[in-house]
Amino acid sequence: MSHTRRQVLGWGAAAGIAGLAGCGSGARAGGDIAFWGAGGDDLPAQTALLDAYTAANPGVSITASQVPAGSLNYGASIITAVRGGTAPDVWLLDRFTTAQYASLGLLEPLDPLIEEYTGTSVEEFKSGWMKFAIDEASYDGQLYALPTETDCRALFYNKQVLRDAGIDPDELDPANGPVTFDRVLEMGDAVTTRDERGNYTTMGWIPWSDEGWPMTYSFAGGASYFDDATCTVDLLDEPILHAYQLLEQWRDRLDFAKTDLFLATYQPASGPPSANTVLTGRRAFVTATPWWLSNFDRYAPDLDWGVTHLPVNAAGDRPYTWSGGFAVATPKGSSRSEEVWRFMSHYAGTTGQRELLGPLKRLATRKDVLADPTAYDPSLQFFVDELQYSTSRPPLPAGQVLWDASVEARDAILYSGVPAAEALQRAQDRVEPQMSPYCPFTLPEGFGTIEV
């Protein structure tokens, strides 16, 4: 979940809510497991999973604590806990941050636990999850977390808005393959209306909104962001530069100031989720994740909507997307007992993913769960199929800096009119000094390989 994805909020379940103080492994008995987890909308399903697990394992008790852990912005909690000897046994973290936390010495590798408790090789064990998820959960040749849920990016559309403009939505049927960026913009032109002052009243596609990061579209050209041979991040690589140059073109074509005014008028930041312009019929397209399914369910249950592949550079190009998500890890200070391993491998394993993600309408990372249509809501089928084309952001020890710099480059182009090459050079100058201390470094073998 990039960082428009939900932040992970704290919650308490099973044996109750515990504070940070006094929950370190040294203060716990053998069967007591301290778990830093998530909450919010996830709470009922997670509580049910923990209750079922402890009922089936009478010698185990799980204390779930309220600890924000959405991204490195919330790293102070785990750093404080590790240094103070109060680390949890199991921690649900943003999977993209695994490499950075591991590089800081805050996580324990899981390879020894796999070898001790599973009776299989590490490679065989890892093969049960989607490769992009395992790649994100790895650092320096070892696995540091077990992937749980995931997502991917796609293009949602309001069919009625398109029909009103004389466009047949069947053109966007995923069976027809991806449409091009230019074609989506042409459809947007047909949808667009303005008032007497020339301000937008209806729009087609705002490419940079929601999950429309330039990084998203850079994967259309096969961007990798990192060169193992030279141990360098190259933000001026052609697929990346092309995506940011497209952003420049879109900014000018759609008139960023007028587009911003459109959103401020019809979808103000202070407004309710139901005011989203796609839901109200004022916008035709949005680049988003399966999280948007809940928007349709809650705020526009009668909306005639569709979803298709992300747009591509040229007709005939293959589909692409990228995924984020969460994982469970053992921080430094975890007891790493057999009970801890059994719990975390259950939570991230086949049974746990079925029990948790089915009720939440989330995408699994376990291949066997994805292969079973009874394990997930039918509305997720398109996204399950789309995972075969997915990769992840590069799991670098300076990954968060890379992400932040890429977003700053986007903002410089949109808000300040900075040329794409200049904005990316600034990002390059920020990221490279943060990455170079970790060299030599290589991404997981085969990173970026798509599992078709």
C-alpha positions in Angstrom: 0.0 0.0 0.0 2.1 3.0 -1.1 1.8 5.6 1.2 -1.7 6.4 0.2 -2.4 3.0 1.6 -3.9 2.8 5.0 -1.7 3.4 7.9 -1.7 0.5 10.3 -3.4 1.5 13.5 -3.0 -0.2 16.9 -5.6 -2.6 18.3 -6.1 -5.0 21.2 -7.6 -8.4 21.1 -7.4 -11.9 22.7 -5.7 -11.4 26.0 -6.3 -7.6 25.9 -4.5 -4.4 25.1 -1.0 -3.9 26.4 1.2 -0.8 26.6 4.7 -0.6 25.4 6.3 -0.8 28.8 6.9 -4.2 30.3 6.0 -6.2 27.2 9.5 -7.3 26.3 10.3 -10.9 25.8 12.2 -11.0 29.1 9.0 -10.4 31.1 7.0 -13.1 29.3 6.5 -16.8 30.0 7.2 -19.3 27.3 3.7 -19.5 25.8 3.0 -15.8 26.0 3.3 -14.0 22.7 3.4 -10.2 22.4 2.0 -9.1 19.0 2.1 -5.6 17.6 -0.7 -5.6 15.1 -3.3 -3.6 13.2 -6.8 -2.5 13.9 -9.4 -0.2 12.4 -11.7 -2.0 10.0 -9.5 -5.1 10.5 -10.3 -5.5 14.2 -13.2 -8.0 14.1 -11.6 -10.4 11.6 -8.2 -10.2 13.4 -9.8 -10.8 16.8 -11.6 -13.8 15.4 -8.4 -15.2 14.1 -6.5 -14.7 17.4 -9.4 -16.1 19.4 -9.5 -19.2 17.2 -5.8 -19.7 17.4 -5.5 -19.5 21.1 -8.6 -21.8 21.5 -6.8 -24.4 19.4 -3.5 -23.9 21.3 -4.4 -23.8 25.0 -0.8 -23.3 26.1 -0.5 -20.1 24.1 -1.7 -16.6 25.0 -1.4 -13.6 22.7 -1.3 -10.0 23.9 -2.0 -7.6 21.1 -0.7 -4.0 21.5 -1.7 -0.7 20.1 1.4 0.4 18.2 1.3 2.5 14.9 3.5 0.7 12.4 2.4 1.9 8.9 5.8 3.1 7.6 9.2 4.3 8.6 7.5 7.5 9.8 6.4 5.3 12.7 9.8 3.7 13.3 10.4 5.4 16.6 8.1 2.8 18.4 10.1 -0.2 17.3 13.5 1.5 17.7 12.6 2.5 21.3 11.3 -1.0 22.0 14.3 -2.8 20.7 16.7 -0.6 22.4 14.8 -0.7 25.7 14.3 -4.5 25.7 10.6 -4.3 25.3 10.3 -5.5 21.7 7.3 -7.7 20.7 7.7 -11.3 19.6 5.8 -10.7 16.4 5.3 -7.4 14.5 2.9 -6.7 11.6 4.8 -4.1 9.5 4.5 -2.5 6.1 6.3 -5.1 3.9 8.1 -2.4 1.8 10.0 -1.3 4.9 11.4 -4.7 5.7 14.8 -4.2 4.0 15.3 -0.9 5.7 14.4 -2.1 9.2 16.6 -5.2 8.7 19.5 -3.1 7.5 19.2 -1.1 10.7 19.5 -4.3 12.8 16.0 -4.1 14.1 14.7 -7.5 12.7 15.9 -11.1 13.1 16.3 -13.3 10.0 13.7 -16.1 9.7 15.9 -18.6 7.8 17.1 -20.3 11.1 13.5 -20.7 12.3 12.4 -22.1 8.9 15.3 -24.6 9.0 14.6 -25.6 12.6 10.8 -25.9 12.6 9.6 -26.7 9.1 11.7 -29.6 7.9 12.0 -28.0 4.5 14.6 -25.8 2.8 14.2 -22.0 2.9 13.8 -21.9 -0.8 11.0 -24.5 -0.8 9.3 -22.8 2.1 9.4 -19.4 0.3 7.9 -20.9 -2.9 4.4 -20.9 -1.3 4.1 -17.1 -1.6 4.1 -14.8 -4.6 7.6 -13.9 -5.6 7.2 -10.1 -5.4 6.0 -10.5 -1.8 8.9 -12.7 -0.8 11.3 -10.2 -2.5 9.9 -7.3 -0.4 10.3 -9.4 2.8 13.9 -10.2 2.1 17.3 -8.5 2.7 20.9 -9.4 2.0 19.9 -13.0 0.9 17.8 -13.8 3.9 14.1 -13.7 4.7 13.1 -11.3 7.4 9.2 -11.4 7.3 6.3 -13.6 6.2 4.0 -11.8 3.7 0.3 -11.5 4.6 -2.1 -9.5 2.5 -1.3 -7.5 -0.7 -2.9 -5.3 -3.3 -2.3 -4.1 -6.9 -3.1 -1.1 -9.0 -5.7 -1.0 -11.8 -8.0 1.5 -13.6 -11.5 1.8 -12.3 -14.2 3.5 -14.5 -17.7 4.8 -14.2 -19.6 3.1 -17.0 -22.5 5.6 -17.0 -20.3 8.6 -17.4 -18.7 7.0 -20.4 -22.0 6.1 -22.0 -23.3 9.6 -21.5 -20.3 10.8 -23.6 -21.1 8.2 -26.3 -18.3 5.8 -25.3 -19.0 2.0 -25.2 -17.5 0.8 -21.9 -17.0 -2.6 -23.4 -13.9 -1.2 -25.1 -12.3 -1.4 -21.6 -13.1 -5.0 -21.0 -9.8 -6.5 -19.7 -10.2 -9.4 -22.2 -9.4 -6.8 -24.9 -6.0 -6.1 -23.2 -4.8 -2.8 -21.9 -5.7 0.5 -23.6 -3.0 3.1 -24.1 -2.5 6.3 -22.1 -3.5 8.3 -25.2 -6.8 6.4 -25.6 -7.7 7.0 -21.9 -7.0 10.7 -22.4 -9.1 10.7 -25.6 -12.0 9.2 -23.7 -11.4 11.8 -21.0 -11.7 14.6 -23.5 -15.1 13.2 -24.6 -16.3 13.1 -21.1 -15.0 16.6 -20.1 -17.4 19.5 -19.6 -16.8 23.1 -18.4 -18.8 25.9 -17.0 -19.1 29.4 -18.6 -15.8 30.4 -17.0 -14.0 27.5 -18.5 -13.7 25.5 -15.2 -14.2 21.8 -15.2 -17.5 20.4 -14.2 -16.8 16.9 -15.3 -13.5 15.2 -16.0 -12.2 12.0 -17.5 -9.0 10.9 -15.9 -6.6 12.7 -13.5 -3.6 10.5 -14.1 -1.7 11.7 -11.0 -4.6 11.3 -8.5 -5.0 8.4 -6.0 -2.5 5.7 -7.0 -1.4 7.4 -10.1 2.2 7.8 -9.0 4.8 8.2 -11.8 6.5 5.2 -10.3 3.3 3.3 -11.0 3.4 4.2 -14.7 7.2 3.7 -14.9 6.6 -0.1 -14.6 4.8 0.1 -17.9 8.3 0.5 -19.4 10.0 -2.1 -17.2 11.6 0.3 -14.7 13.8 -1.5 -12.2 15.3 1.6 -10.3 18.5 -0.2 -9.2 21.6 -1.7 -11.0 23.1 -4.6 -9.1 26.3 -4.5 -11.1 27.1 -0.9 -10.1 25.1 -0.7 -6.9 23.4 2.5 -8.0 19.9 3.8 -8.1 19.3 5.3 -11.5 16.2 7.6 -11.5 17.1 9.0 -14.9 16.8 5.6 -16.5 14.6 5.8 -19.7 11.4 4.1 -18.4 11.5 6.3 -15.3 12.3 9.5 -17.1 9.5 8.7 -19.7 6.9 8.3 -16.9 7.8 11.7 -15.4 7.8 13.3 -18.9 4.3 11.9 -19.4 3.4 13.6 -16.1 4.7 16.9 -17.5 2.6 16.5 -20.6 -0.5 15.5 -18.6 0.0 18.5 -16.3 -0.1 20.9 -19.3 -2.8 19.1 -21.2 -5.3 19.0 -18.3 -4.1 22.4 -16.8 -3.0 21.4 -13.3 -4.5 24.6 -11.7 -7.9 24.0 -13.2 -7.8 20.3 -12.3 -6.8 21.2 -8.7 -9.8 23.6 -8.6 -12.1 20.9 -9.9 -11.1 18.6 -7.1 -11.3 21.4 -4.5 -14.8 22.2 -5.7 -16.3 18.8 -6.2 -14.1 16.6 -4.0 -12.8 18.8 -1.2 -10.2 17.2 1.1 -12.6 17.9 4.1 -15.5 16.2 2.4 -16.8 12.7 3.1 -15.6 9.7 1.1 -19.0 9.6 -0.6 -18.1 12.9 -2.3 -15.5 11.3 -4.5 -16.0 12.5 -8.1 -16.0 9.0 -9.5 -18.8 8.0 -7.2 -20.8 11.2 -7.9 -20.5 10.9 -11.7 -18.2 13.8 -12.2 -15.1 11.8 -13.2 -14.8 8.7 -15.4 -11.6 7.1 -14.3 -9.4 6.6 -11.2 -6.1 4.7 -10.8 -6.6 2.8 -7.5 -6.3 -0.5 -5.6 -8.9 -3.1 -4.5 -9.5 -1.0 -1.4 -11.8 1.0 -3.7 -14.2 -1.9 -3.7 -15.3 -0.8 -0.2 -16.1 2.6 -1.6 -18.5 1.2 -4.0 -20.1 -1.1 -1.4 -20.5 1.7 1.2 -21.2 4.8 -0.8 -22.4 3.9 -4.2 -23.9 0.3 -4.2 -25.9 1.0 -7.3 -23.0 2.5 -9.4 -22.3 0.8 -12.7 -18.6 0.5 -12.5 -15.8 -1.5 -14.2 -12.1 -2.2 -13.7 -9.4 -2.9 -16.2 -5.6 -3.1 -16.6 -3.5 0.0 -16.1 -2.9 2.0 -19.4 0.2 1.2 -21.4 2.5 3.1 -23.6 1.7 1.5 -26.9 -1.1 -0.8 -28.2 -0.1 -4.4 -27.7 2.0 -3.8 -24.6 1.5 -6.4 -21.9 -0.3 -5.7 -18.7 1.7 -4.5 -15.6 1.0 -3.5 -12.1 2.7 -3.3 -8.7 1.8 -4.5 -5.2 2.4 -3.6 -1.6 1.1 -5.0 1.6 2.1 -6.2 5.0 4.1 -9.0 6.7 4.9 -10.4 10.1 8.4 -10.2 11.4 10.4 -10.9 14.6 12.1 -7.8 16.0 15.4 -8.0 17.9 14.4 -9.1 21.4 11.7 -11.5 20.3 11.8 -14.8 22.2 11.7 -16.6 18.8 10.4 -19.6 20.5 8.6 -22.4 18.7 5.3 -21.0 19.9 6.2 -17.6 18.3 7.2 -19.3 15.0 4.0 -21.4 15.0 1.8 -18.4 15.5 3.4 -16.1 12.9 3.6 -18.9 10.3 -0.1 -19.6 11.0 -1.0 -15.9 10.7 0.8 -15.5 7.3 0.1 -19.1 6.2 -2.7 -20.7 4.3 -5.2 -21.0 7.1 -4.5 -17.6 8.5 -4.8 -15.9 5.2 -8.1 -17.7 4.5 -9.5 -16.8 7.9 -8.4 -13.2 7.9 -8.4 -12.0 4.3 -11.7 -13.6 3.1 -13.9 -11.6 5.5 -11.8 -8.5 4.8 -12.0 -8.8 1.0 -8.2 -8.6 0.7 -5.8 -10.2 -1.7 -3.7 -13.1 -0.3 0.0 -13.6 -1.0 -0.2 -17.4 -0.6 -0.4 -19.1 -3.9 -2.6 -21.9 -2.7 -5.2 -19.4 -1.3 -5.1 -17.4 -4.6 -5.7 -20.6 -6.5 -8.9 -21.4 -4.6 -11.8 -19.2 -5.7 -13.8 -20.2 -2.6 -11.1 -18.4 -0.4 -11.9 -14.9 -1.5 -14.9 -12.7 -2.5 -15.8 -13.0 -6.2 -15.4 -9.2 -6.6 -11.6 -9.8 -6.2 -11.3 -12.2 -9.2 -9.9 -9.5 -11.5 -7.3 -8.5 -9.0 -6.3 -12.1 -8.3 -5.8 -12.6 -12.0 -3.8 -9.3 -12.2 -1.3 -10.4 -9.6 0.4 -12.6 -12.3 1.6 -9.3 -13.8 2.7 -7.7 -10.6 6.0 -6.6 -9.2 6.9 -4.4 -6.1 8.9 -1.3 -5.5 12.6 -2.2 -5.2 13.2 -3.5 -1.6 16.3 -1.4 -0.9 17.7 -0.4 2.5 17.1 3.1 1.3 13.7 2.3 -0.1 11.8 4.8 1.9 14.1 7.6 0.8 13.7 6.5 -2.8 9.9 6.5 -2.4 9.9 9.9 -0.7 12.2 11.4 -3.3 10.1 10.1 -6.2 7.0 11.7 -4.7 8.9 15.0 -4.2 9.9 14.9 -7.9 6.3 14.4 -8.8 5.2 17.4 -6.7 8.0 19.6 -8.1 6.7 18.9 -11.6 3.0 19.4 -10.8 3.2 22.4 -8.4 6.4 24.2 -9.4 6.7 23.4 -13.1 10.2 21.8 -12.7 11.2 19.9 -15.8 11.1 16.1 -15.4 14.9 15.6 -15.8 15.7 18.3 -13.3 13.2 16.9 -10.7 14.6 13.4 -11.1 18.2 14.6 -10.8 17.3 16.3 -7.5 15.8 12.9 -6.4 18.9 11.1 -7.6 21.1 13.4 -5.6 19.1 12.8 -2.5 18.8 9.0 -2.8 22.3 8.0 -3.9 24.2 9.1 -0.7 21.7 7.2 1.4 22.1 4.1 -0.6 25.9 4.0 -1.2 26.9 3.0 2.4 25.1 -0.3 1.9 27.1 -1.2 -1.2 27.9 -3.8 -2.3 24.2 -4.8 -2.4 22.1 -6.8 -4.8 18.3 -7.1 -5.0 16.8 -10.5 -4.5 17.7 -12.9 -7.4 15.2 -12.4 -10.2 13.7 -9.3 -8.7 11.1 -7.8 -11.1 10.5 -11.2 -12.8 6.8 -11.4 -13.5 5.0 -14.6 -12.6 2.9 -15.2 -15.7 
